[in-house]
Amino acid sequence: GLLLQEMTMAGLHELRFTEEKPLLRGQDAELENSDVFLSAVDTDWKEHDIETPYGLLHVVIRGSPKGNRPAILTYHDVGLNHKLCFNTFFNYEDMQEITKHFVVCHVDAPGQQAGASQFPQGYQYPSMDQLAAMLPSVVQHFGFKYVIGIGVGAGAYVLAKFALIFPDLVEGLVLMNIDPNGKGWIDWAAAKLSGLTSTLPDNVLSHLFSQEELVNNTELVQSYRQQIGSVVNQFNLQLFLNMYNSRRDLDINRPGTVPNAKTLRCPVMLVVGDNAPAEEGVVECNSKLDPTNTTFLKMADSGGLPQVTQPGKLTEAFKYFLQGMGYSECQGWARGWRVPACAHALPSASMTRLARSRTASLTSASSVDGTRPRACTHSESTEAMGQINHTMEVSC
């Protein structure tokens, strides 16, 4: 990790950046007709192709750095791109009330953006470590001091790697459907066999959705099947999927369980739907993180894409996650969001649930220690200071 960090930081001085390009309606008629893509009014989003030590990286950004506030940086899952993965979530009205106070930066994995050129035969796709090591180039290019990462699946794994290698660049993480474990020989053989007997979109769908969703939520599944097969370059997608399936275990352990344990130092919110194929992996990840700065949110009535099927609940959780880090309603957020006066403190739980009764129970934990003071010192509010490791009962 240290060698990779030194190589990457050294390479930042030789980067070349292309001219920014606004996203304008009319560039691609097929994309215009899809309701999962950016709406016509989102012409303030701009595209950038950024040269990194491991190849070109496509980035879409809205806004500019705002003082000491971090940027919100996203990374999508296998089979998707930033539009397919995050549009529903970021177009949600209450989420837009949050993001108007932050610069938002969507990162597409190499070759996964709409309209990407196909990689040549024999192209060596970046490893998961290298994908993480490409992100400092983004931070450097836009002048971010640090970021709050939101990742799903493979993107969550990449952002976790990024935080482990470059901890000073990461203020907080929201990791959905993360699996910290590499595939064993049995899983690897099963994936190989599946690749021979199933189509690429089918393999991706089985990664994104549970078997119950594949059978019962046919409208959503068919929509994503069509988009995965037509929008994302299939050759490039196969390379990304192969690299993700060959990933190694994340080198993390809960502090105190092993000598010199490595862990994520920033506040982390783990998210998984109660009907998601990634549930077991997220539970495993939770067991390896520091409980004093980790939130585990299991969302009811949600499957493999909680940011698509439950954007309102996820926005509510993200709002309180930010408040726990010290970014609260005094920044001018609409609707007077604040922790309810009736919220009562309980011992931190390893798992919480947004219940079907519409009563949300989510664990909020903020870390205030000598090594990571930014969560409070970079806020315009002091309400969250001292609120370490408690449970808040809120309505959503």
N, C-alpha and C positions, 0 to 999 in steps of 0.2 A: 504494500500500500504506500509506504514512504517513497519507494523508488518510482512508482507510478505517479505519485504526486509531484516529485521533482521533475520527471520527464514532462509532465503536462504543463506545469508552471513555466518551465523553460521554453516550451513550445509556444506559449502565449505571445511572446515577443515577435514571432514571425508569422502571425496570422494575417490573412487577407480577407476583407469583407466586401460583399457585393452591395450594390445600391438597394435601398429598401424599396418595396413594391406594395402599393396599397391594394387590398382585396376589393375589386370592383365587380359589381354585378354584370353578367353578360360574358364573362370569360369562358364559362363552360355551361352549356344549356342543361346537361345532365345533372350537374350539381345544383343548379337553380331549382330544379323540380323536387328536390329532396328536402323534407321538413326537418331532417336531422342536421342540416348544415347551417352556416351562418345566415341570419336573416338579411334582407335587403338593406336594412338601415345600419348594419354594422360595417360601414365603410371606414371607420376609424381604426380598424385592425390593419396592421401592416406586416407584410412578409419579409423575412430576411433569410438569406442563405449564408451561413457562417462557416468559414473554414476552421477546422480543428485539427489537432495532431492525428486524428484517426479518420479524417474525411469530412465531407460536407454535411452540415446539419441544418435542416429546415426549421425555422422558428417563426411563430406568428405572435405579435405583441400589440397590446393596447395600452396607451398611457405612457407616462414617463416616471422615473423614480421620484418619489415624494418624500423629501427630507430623509429622515432616518428609518422610515418604514421599509420593511422588506418587500420584495416582489413576490407575487404568487406565481410559482412555476409548476407547470403540470407535465406529466409524462404518461402516455396512454398504454394500453395493454396490447398484446399480440393480436393481430387481425384487425386492429382499428387504427385510427389516426386521431389527432386532437379533436377533429370535428365529430366523428362518430362516437368518440368516447366521452367528450365533455360538453358538447353544445347544449344538451337538455339542461344540464346542471347550471352552466354559466348564463344561460338565457332565462333562468328562473328569476322572477321579479325580485324576490328578497335577496337572492344572491347578487344581483346587479347592484342593489343598495350597498352591499358590502364591498364589492370590487371597485366601485367608483372611487374608493379611497386608497386603492392599491394599483400599482402597475401589474398587469396580468401577462404572463409569458407562457405560451403553449409550445412545447417541443415535440416534433415528430421524430421518431426513430429513423435512422438512415433508410431512405428509399420507401418509406411507408406513407408519405403524404400523397394526396390526390394529384394525379398527373405526373408522378415521379418517373423518371427514366429508368429502364430496367438495367440492373447491374450486369456487367459482362460475365460470360462463363468463366469460372475459376476465381471470381471475386471472393476475397476472404472477409466475411462479415465481421464487424467488431465484436469482441467478446463482451460479456456483461460488465467486466471491470473497465474495459475501454469505453463502453457506452457511458458509464458513469464519469470517466475521465474526460469526456467531451464537454461536459456541462460547465466547467470553469471558463471555457471559451465564451459561453453565452453570458456568464456573469461579468466577465471582463469587457465584452463588447458593449453591453448596455450600461455598464457602470453600477451594477447592483452591489450593495455592500453585503447582503445576504438574502436568502430566499426562504419562503415557506413553501415546501413542496407538497403537491397533491399527485399521487400516483396510483394507478390501478394495475393489479396483476404484475406483468413483466415490468411495467413502469414503476410500480411500487418497489420492486426489487432493485431497479436501477437507482432510484432515489435513496434507498437505504444504503446502497454501496457508496453513493456520492457522499452521504452524510458521514459514513465511516472513514472515508479517505480524506475528505475536506470538511471536518466538523465546524470550522470557523465560518464557513459560508452558508450554513444551514441554521435558520432560526427555529423551525418547527416542521413537522411532517404529518401529513394525513395519508395513511397507507391503506388502501382498499384491496382486499383479496390477495394479500401478500403471502407467498409461500417461501419461507426462509431455507427450505431444504432442497438440495439437488436431487435429481432422480436417481434411484438405485438401479441395479442391473435389471431387476424385474420390470420396473416402470419403464426403463429405457427400451427394453425388448418389446414391451407392449406398445410403446409409442411408435417403434419401428414397424411393427406388424400393422398397426392402425394406419400408418402412412402408406402401406402397400394396398390395403383393402378399402380405404375410405378416401373421399375427396378432401382437398385441403380445406375448403370452407366447413365441411363436416367436422374435421379435426379441431378447427378453431372454435366452432360452436360448442363442442363438447368441453372445451376449456372455459368458455365464457358462461355457459348455462348448465344448470343441473339437469338430470334426466327428467325430473318432473316438469321443469320449465320447457324442455324440448318437446314434451308431449302436450302440455296444457296451454302454454302461452305461444301458440303457433303464429299469431300475428306479429308479435315482436321478433320472434326467432326468424321468421321468413323475411322480415324487413332487413335484419342484419345479415342474413344469408345473401340476399341480393347485393347489399352494399359491400360486403366483404369480397364477393366474387367479381364485382364490377369496378369498384373505386380503388382498391388497393392492388398494386401490381403483384400478381401471384408468385412470380419468381422471387421478387424481393421479400415477400411475406414468408415464403418457405425458408429463406435464409435466416430471417429473424426468429421464426419459430424453432428452427434447429438449434440456434444459439441459445435461446431461452431454455430449451429442453436439456441442453448440455451444461447448464449452470452448476456451480458448486454451492455447497452450503454457505449461507451468510455466516461470517465469523463473529457471532454474537453470543454472549452468555450473560445471564443475570448476575449482577455484581455480587460477589461473595460466594458464588457457587463453584468457581474454579479460580486458581491463581491468575492474576493479571487479566481478568475477564475484560473483553471488549464489549461495548454496548453503544447504543445511540445516546448521545449526550443531550440532545434537544428534546423538548416536549413532543410526544408522539400520540396521535390518535389512530388506533386500528379500527377499521370498519369492515364488516362483513354482513351480508344478508343471511337470514335464518334458513334460507333455502338455496345456499350458494355452494358450488363444488369446492370452493377454496376454504370452507369453514375450518376444516381440520388444520390446514396450514396456518391460518390466522391465530388459532388457539395456540399452536406450537410457538409462533412468533411472540405472542403475549407472554408465554412462560419464560422467554429468554430475555425480555426487556426489563429495565429498572421500573418497578411498580410505582415509584414516587413521581415519575414524570410521564407515565403511560396511561392512556385512556383506551378502554376496549368497548366498542359500541357494536352490539349485535342488533341489527335492524329487523323488526318483525315485518311480515308481509313483503319481503324483498328477496330477490334471488341473486344472480351473479352480477347484475349491473345496478347496484343501489343508486348510483348517481343518475341513472336513466329512469328507473321505476319509482324512486322515492326522493326526488330532488328537494322537496320541501323539508322532509325530516333531516336529510343530510345538511341542508343549509342551516337549519336550527342547531344541529350539532357543531357545525363549523363555526357558527357565530359564538357559541359558548367556549369553544376551543380557543378562539382568538381572544375572548375576554379573559380567559384564564392566563393567557400570555401577557395581559396588560393592555390589549387594544380594545377599549370599551366604548360605550355609547357616547361619551363626551367628544368623540371625533366627529360627531354630526350624523351618525347613522339614523336612518328614518325609523319611524314607528316607536321611538323611545325604548329600544331594546335594553333590558337590564335583567339582572338576576332577580327573580321574584323575592319579595320580602319574606314569604313563607318558606323559602328554601331552607332545608335543615341539613346540617352536616352529619354525615355518617362515615364509618370507616370505609376506606376505598375498597371497591369490589373489583375482582378480576374481570368480570363481565357484566355489562349492563344492557338493558333492552329498551328500545322504543316500542312500547306495548301496543297491542291491537286496540286497547281501550282508548288510544290516543294520548295516554299519559306517558311522557318520556322520562326515562331515568338514565342519565348519562354521567359518567364519571369525569370530573374535570380535575386535572392535576397540572399545576405549574411548578417549575423547578426554580427556586431562588437560591443560588449558591455562588460561591466565589468564582467558579469557572465559567458560568454562563449568566452574566447579569443582564443581558440584553432584553430578556423577556419583559422586564419591568422598566428598566432605565430608558428604553426607547419608546415608551408609551407616553401619551399625553394624559394618562389616567393612572392613579395609584390605587384604585379600588381593588385590583386583583392581587396586590402585594400582600403576602402573608397568608393567602388562601391556598395553602399547600395540601394537596391530597385529600379532597373531600368529594362527596357525592351531592349533586344538586337535582332536586325533583322539579321538572318544568313541564309545562303543558305545550303540546305542539299539535 
